[in-house]
Structure formats: C-alpha cells, structure tokens
Amino acid sequence: MRIRVLRVEFDELLMPWEISEFRGAVIEKVGRDKTIFNNHLDDTRFKYGYPLVQYKSINNRPTIMCINDGVDEVHHFFNQKNWDLRISDRTLRLSIYKLFLKQYNVQIWESLFRYRINKWLPFNQNNYSEFNKIEGIVDKTHFLERILTGNIISFAKGIKWTVDKHITVKITNIENTHLIPVKGVKREAFDLKFISNVSLPDFIGLGKNVTRGFGIIKSLKLNDNNE
C-alpha cells in the first residue's frame, strides 16, 4: 500500500521534553475543532486510533509529521497569519528548515528490514503488570515482540491497510531502558533494534504517546556502523 508522508522540520530549538508544549501550542493555533491535530473526536471524546499528525523533536528541531489525511489537513496550520508559538517562557518564531514529502510503499515482504526505535512506550497498566511477572529474559523479549507487532497492526489500521500475511518482528538488541515522565507519571521506555518483514517509513511513531514524540523508528542499513 502506498501512503503519503510529510515531515516538516522548523528552524528553531525544541528539546524533547518540550514536545508536549509544542503540540499544545500548535493545537491552540489551528483551533481545537481541527480534531486530526489532537486525535480527538470532539472536545470530550478521545479518538482511539493511530494519530495521523505527530509532533517530534528531530535533531532538537520542532517537527510535524503528517500521514495521509494529515497531509491534507496540515494547511490549517500553514495558513495562519504567523507561525509563532508560545512555549513555556519563550516564543518560537517558526520558519521551515526542511520539508520532506514522499510516498512510501508499506507492505509485507519476503526479505527483512532493520530498524531502531527510541523511547518506545510499550505498556499499558495491564500488560505492564503481566510483563513484570515474566522471569526469563527470552520470554520477556518475546512478550515485547508481540506488543511491537500489535503496534505495527495499529499503524496499519490507521492508514487503512489490511494486513493479509504474517508479520514478523524480532528484537535483536535492547540498548537501553529508562523511566520517562509522561503526563506526570514515570513510564518505562525502551531503545532497541528489531527486524521485521514490514517496510515502515522513517520517523513514524509506534507504541504509546506517539503524538508526543515517543517510539520514533529509523531504518538501519546493513553497513550502518551505528548498528
């Protein structure tokens, strides 16, 4: 399936812990009635689906990532009289640093692709409790692989792609685990590498809180020295 992905990096400084404020400022700028920006059905009801507009800090630059319908709707931001955003005690005066618009072929292949995912938040309250009951590292890894597979399926549903073949996911290296505050609660996050038979676009998010810059994936080349 071919999808459209737009990534807009702005020429300002944004630290990762400021992404939530950046997201909120963009939502206020376009208006809360533009629900694709905030992943809500209306003012009171949350949309439980894969977000097609995501907010990130890439190389410490504020970034908006749009997928399919999100590409069509992002004009609500760019049509504003100015792109100034208030973050904490400062004003971001945004101008475009880089803009990437590309079509990606998302599908299941015979071959495998290598990825790195950073600050991946796999857990909800139920599966976190289940994960902590598992004793063996191999079994824990298999458990995480099942969650990551589910995250890819959620992405597939969000882009209206019907998965009709088996998805392969294998974690090859857990590089780091750390506790990250999310909405005032510390959550366990993972930096890891995995292989999959699904071709995925760079910089999309998988897992929990992808609208706030968590779970960003990046493809790895076979000769990548940073593997």
N, C-alpha and C positions, 0 to 999 in steps of 0.2 A: 504494500500500500504506500502510495506517495503522499507525504504530508508537507505542509509549508511551515518553515520555522524562521522567525525574525528575531535576531538578537541585536539590541541597541545598547551600546556602551557609551556612557556620558563622560565628558571631560571634567570630572570633579573627584574629590576624595570621599570614599564611603567605606568605613570599616565594617567588618562582618556583623558586629553587634549592633550596628545602626540600621540593618536591613529592615527590621520591623517598622521603624520610624519612617524610613524611605517609602515602604509600602503604604503606610497610613497616609503619608503626605500626598502620594500620587492618587490614592482613592479620594481624598478630600478635593483634590484639584479637578478631577473629572466628574465628581458627584457620585454619591453612593447608589444612585439609581442605575449606574452602569455596572451591573452586577458581575459581569465577567471579570472585572478588575479585583473584586473582593471575594469571589467564589460564594456568593450568597444568592438565594432565590429572591429575597426581599430583605427588608430591614431586620427581620426577626428570624428568618429561616436560613440555615446554613445549607449549602449545596454539597452533598456528599459525593463528589466525583473528582476526577483528575483535573487540576486547575490549568487552564489554557493561557493564563497570564501569570508569570512568575517573576519574582524580584530577587536580585542577586548582587553580590559584590565580586566582580571578576577583576583580579589584579588591583583590588581596592578601588575599583571604579563602579559607580552605581549602574546597574544593568537591568533592563526589562527584557524578558524572554517571552515571546508570543508564539503560539502554536495554532494553526488552522484558523478557527473563528477568532482567536485572539489577535491574529494578524489583521483581520478585517476591522476589529474594534479599537485598535490602539490609536487610531486617528483622533479619538476623543481627547487623548492627552496632547497630541501634537498640534491640534487645532486651538489650544488655549493661547490666550494673548501673550503669556510668558510661561516659561517652564521653571520658574523659581519655586523652590520647595523649602519649607522651614523644617530643619532637623535639629532637635534639642535647642541649643542656644546660637545656632548659626543658620545661614541661608545658603542653600545650594543653588547656584545660578547655572543651570544645566545647558550644555551645548553638546552636540553629537561628536563623540570621539571616533567611534567606528560603528558601522551598520552592516549587518550580515543578513541577507535574505536568501534562503536556499530551500530547495526541495530535497527531502530525504526519502529514500526507499526503505520503509520499515517492513521487515518480513523475517520469516524463519528460513535459515539456510542450512545446507549440509555442512558447511565449514563453521568454525568457531571464531568469535571476536573477543578481544581482551579489553577490559575496562578497569578504570579506577573510580571508586565512588568515595566522596569525602563528606564527613559529618552526616552520615546516614543514620536516620532515626527509625529503627525497625519496629519499635514496640508500642503497643497499647497496654492498658493495665492488665488485660487478661493474658496476652502472650508473654509479657514480661515475667509474670508470676510462673508461667509454665517453663520459660527458659531457665529461670533460676533453680528449678527442680531437677534439671538435667545435669548429670555429673560428668560425663565424658566429654572431652573437647571435640571428638569426632561427631558425637551426637549433637552437641551444641552447634557445630558448623552446619550440619545437615538441617537443623531447625532454622538457622538463619537463611540458608539457601531456599527453603520453602517460602519464607517470608519475602525474600527478594524476588522469587518467581511470581508471587502474588502481586508485588508492586509493579512488575512488568505487565501483568494482566490488567491491573487497574489503569496503567498508561494506555494499553491497547483499547480498553473500553472508552477512555476519554477521547481518543482520536477515531472512534467508531471502526476499529479494526477487529474483525472476527478471527480469533486465533483458532485455526483448524488443525494444527500439528503440535507435537510435544515440544515444550520449551525446556531447554537445557540450561541450567545455571550451576556453576561450580565455583566456590570460593577458593582462590589459590593462595591468598595471603591476607591475614588480618594484621594490618600495620600498626593500628593504634585504636584504643578505646578510651573515651573520656566523657566526663559528665559536663553537659552544656545546659545552662539555664534557658528554658523555653517557657514563655509566659509565666515566669516566676517559679517554675518547677524544674529541678535538675533532672535531665534525661540522659540516658546512656547513648552515646553516638559512636559510630564506627568509621574508621578509614580503612578501606580494604580494596583488594583486587579480585576480580572474578572474570570468568569466561562464560559466554553464552552463545547460543546459535541464533540469537535475535540481533539484527542490526538496529542500533539505537543512536539518535542524534546526540552530538556532544552538548553538554551543559544543561540538558534537561534534568529535572529533579525526580528522584524516586524515594518512596517512603513517606514519612510524616513531615508535615510543615514545609513542603517544597516551595510554597509561595514565599517563604522567608529565607530562602537560600540554602536549605538543607538538602543533603542527598544528591549533590551535583555529580554527574558522571562525565567521564572523559575517556575516549578510546585510546588505547595504547598500541603502538606499533611493535612489531616483532623485534625490531632492533633498537627499541627505546632503552637508552641507558638508565633511565629512571625507574625501570620496572623493578 
